[in-house]
Amino acid sequence: MRKIVLAAAATVGALSLGACSEATQDAAGDTVDAAAADAEAGMEAAADAVEGAVEAGAAEAGAAVDAVEAEAQDEAVAEAAAD
């Protein structure tokens, strides 16, 4: 009788461990998916910030070129920008 009880207890323990292990694997997979999504969102935000900085820098460079051209040709900045 004692062997049957021990075998039953071992079986229940093994099944419980198996169930916990599967739940742990699922949770780990969910964690990895969430981390990947966070990383992707961060990269997209960084790319948007870089794109905005490049566009702002290009606009400033264009304005500086217009100012230099206006001074060199002794005309208004608006006239230099129109050229």
Residue, then its C-alpha position, 0 to 999 in steps of 0.5 A: m500500500r505504501k508503494i502505491v501511495l508513493a507512486a501516486a505522490a510521485t506521479v502528481g509531483a511530476l505532473s505538477l512540475g511539468a505544468c509549472s515548467e510549461a507555464t514558466q516557458d510561456a511566461a518567458g516567451d511572453t517576456v521576450d516578445a514584450a522586450a522585442a516590442d519595446a526595443e522596436a518601439g524605441m528604435e522607431a522613436a530614435a529613427d523619427a528623432v534623427e529624421g527630424a534633426v536632419e530635416a531641421g539641420a537641412a532647413e538651417a543650412g539652406a537658410a545659411v546658404d541664402a544669407v551668404e548668397a544675399e550678402a555676396q550679391d548685395e541683395a535681400v535674403a528673400e531675393a537670394a532664396a528665390d534665385 
